[in-house]
Amino acid sequence: MGRAGPTGLISPTNLDCLSNEETTVTETDRELAEQLNRRLRDVVLLLRRLTADQAITSQQASVLGSLEHGPARMSDLAAEHGVRLPTMTAQINRLERDGLVERGRDGSDARVVTVEITPAGRAQLVSTRDRRIAVLSGRIAALEPDQRAALIAALPALERLFASP
């Protein structure tokens, strides 16, 4: 069975860790997974539309979010985001060009490139996140009380579903 990547998150190279030989997937499970997949796509597209007129893309905001608690290795960022290192390097190049991140070196291994968010990057991340939360808050407020309760009740299951195995 596979394992989570260096960041503790599941990468495309270790998706087999999602299967469990002891668990039998039923047709109902598959149908629920298909419905969840469609809803997740809707959420991703909504979040992308919210950043369409911003200075950074939703993918760049996601990378900045990965850096908000401290520097990260380029290879770890690539694994966390499920992309190859050249793709992450291109993302970091754009963010660095715009003054939102800075590259550095790992203190224990000077060959290792690290990336750190700058104050401007943190401000952009907060702005992007605030906009997303404002829109989501408005949509949540428009739900019926029983729908909000169902959403609250689903959060622990979603956390478990998306947690590293």
NORCORTA-V25460 format. One record per run of one state. SS is the DSSP state (H for helix, E for strand, L for the rest). FROM is the first residue (numbers start at 0). TO is the last residue. If there is no record, write none. Layout:
ss = {SS	SS}
from = {FROM	FROM}
to = {TO	TO}
This chain:
ss = {L	H	L	H	L	H	L	E	H	L	H	L	E	L	E	L	H	L	H	L}
from = {0	11	18	26	50	57	67	71	73	81	84	97	100	105	112	117	118	141	144	162}
to = {10	17	25	49	56	66	70	72	80	83	96	99	104	111	116	117	140	143	161	164}
